[in-house]
Amino acid sequence: MSQTRILIGIAIAVLFQSAILGQMVWAQIALLSSPIEVVLKTTPVDPRDIFRGDYVILNYEISAFDGNKVPIADNLESSDDAYVLLSTKGSIAMPLEVLAAAPEDLPEGQAVIRGRVNYVLRDEVTTTGADCDDCTSILIAYPIDSYFVPEGTGTELEQYRDERALGVIVALNEKGDSAIKGLMIEGQKIYDEPLF
C-alpha cells in the first residue's frame, strides 16, 4: 500500500471524528440557544466529588408525581420516556400532566420536558388506606440531574437548598430535550452557562 493511500485514510478518519465531535457541540449550542426557557425548583443533594470538583445533584420538584395531583399516562412503565407538560405562565414552571408521548402542538404558555421513568407504583388505596381514583406514583429522572459549579460554590448552594431558594433555568426544544442554562437564587440569576 502506498504512503499516499495511508495518508488519505488517516485524513478521512480525522475528518469523520471531527465531524462527529462538531455535531455534538453544535447540538448543545442549538439547545442552549433555544427560545424556550423554564425555571424549575430544585433540591441539590451532594456538593463535592474529589475527582470531579464541585457539583450538585439536582432533585427537581417535577421528578416525583402523585396521580391524584397530576394526571399520569396509564401506559408508562419503568425505563420508558416520559414527557412532562409544563405551564410556563408563572415565574416557576408547574407540571400539568405526565404523558407517554410528546404533544404535537403546544399552546403559548406551555412547554414539555422529556425524562426517563425510574419506577411506577400503581395502588388501589393511598398509603393512609383511603380509596382514591388514581393512586399511581411515578419517579422521573432527567438528563439535567447533575451540574458542575464553580470551585468553592457547592457548599453555598447547599445552604440555599436548605432554604428552598434555588432554581435552575432550563433550555428546552420542541422535542422536550433539556439543558441547564443557568442558576437562580431567590429569583435572581447568579450563573449563565456559556455556549462553549
N, C-alpha and C positions, 0 to 999 in steps of 0.2 A: 504494500500500500504506500502510496506516495505521501510525502510530507504535506503537500497541499491539501489532500483529502482529510488528513488528520486535523489540520488547522481549521478547515471548513466545518468538520464535525464538532470540534470544540466551540467554534463561534456559534453554531446553531444551538448547541446545548446551553451556552451562556445566555443567548438571546431568549430562549424558551424560559429559563429560570427567571430572568429579569422581567419578562412579560407577566409571569405568574405573580411575582412579588409586587410589581406595579399595579396589577389588578386588585390585589388585596389592599394596598394603600389607597387606591382610588375609591374602592367600595367604602372604606371607613371615612374618607373625606366627604364623599357624597352623602353618607348618612349623617355626619355631624353638620353638614350644610343644609340639611332638610329644614323646611319652614315649620314643620310640625314639631312642637315642643310642649312637654308637660312637666309639671313638678310633682314628684312623688314623696310622701313622708316615709322616713326610714328609721331603722334602729340599727346602728353599727354594732358589731359584736367583738371583733378581735383587732386591736390596734397595731400589732407588730409581728413580723416574721423575721427571724435572724438572717434568712437567706434572701428575702425579697425587700426588706426595708419596711417602712411604714405603709400599711394598707388597712382598709376596713372591709369587713364582710358585711354587706348590707342586707338587712331583712326588711322588706317593704311591707307596708300595710296591705298592699294588694297581693301578697303571697299566700294568704290563708283566707278561705271563704267558707261561710255557712250558708247553705241553700235557703234557709229561712230569711236571710237578709239580702242576698244577691242571687238571682236566678243562675243555675248551673246547668249546662247541657247534659242530658241524660246519658249520652253515649261516650263520655270521656272516661278513659282508663289510664292507669299508670303508664308513663313514657309517651303518652300522646302529646301533640302540640295543642296548646290551649290559647285562645285569643280573648283577652280581657278588654271589653268595651268600656271606654273611659269617658266621663263627662269632663270637658276641659273648660267649663264656664266659670268656675271659681279659681282662686289662686292655687289650690291644690287639686290635682286630678282625682276624681272619685269614680269607683267602679260601678258600672250599671248592670253588667251581665258577663258571664263566662261562657264563651262559645267554642264549639268544636272546629269551626272554620272561620276564616277571616271574612268579614262582611264586604260586599262588593262596593257599595257607595255609602260613605258616611256623611251624615248631615253636618253642617257647621256646628262647632261646639262639642264634637265627639272625635275620639281617636281610638286606635286599637294597639295593644302591645301583645307580642307573642311570647309565650313561655312554655315550659315543659312540665307536665303533670308529674309530681313526685308520688303522690298517692291520692286515692279517692276512698272515702268511707261513706257507705250508704247504710243508714239505720232506719228503723221504723219509729223509734222513740228517741227523744233527746237524752242527754246524759242525766237529766233530772228525773227521767221516767215518763215525762209528759209526751203525749202523741203530737206529731207535727206533720204538716203537709209535705215538706221536703227537708229531711234531716241529713241531706248529703253535705259532707265536708270535703274540701279539696285543698291540697297544698301545691303551689306552683313555684317553680324556680325560673329565674330569668338569667340571660347571659350577662346581665349587669349587676350580679350579686357580689362582686368584689371590686375594689377600687384602690389604686395606689395613690397615696397622698404625699405631698412634700415632706421631706425628712423632718421629724420632730413635731408633726401636727396630729399624729394618730391619737395621742393621749388627750389633746384638746378636743378633738372631735368626739371622743368617748364621753367627755363631760356634757357636750351638747346633746348626745344621745340620751343621757340620763334625764335631761330636761325636755326631751322630745321636740327639740327645736331644729333638727337637721332635715333639710330637704335636698333632693337630687333633681337637677334639671336633666331631662332625658330627651334626646332627639329620636323621633320615630319616622319611619317611612310608611307608605300606604299598606305594605305587607305585614306591618307590626314589628319589624326589626328595630332594635333599640341600641343606643349608645349613650354613655354618660357624657353630658355636655358641660356640666358644672355642678357646683355645690352651693347651697343656700343655708344660712343660719338666721333664724328669726326673720325670714323674708328678704334678707339682704344677700346678694350674690357675693360669695367670697372667693370663688375659683372658677375660671373658664378653662376647659380642656382645649389645648392647642390642636390645630389640624395636623401638625407634624410633631 
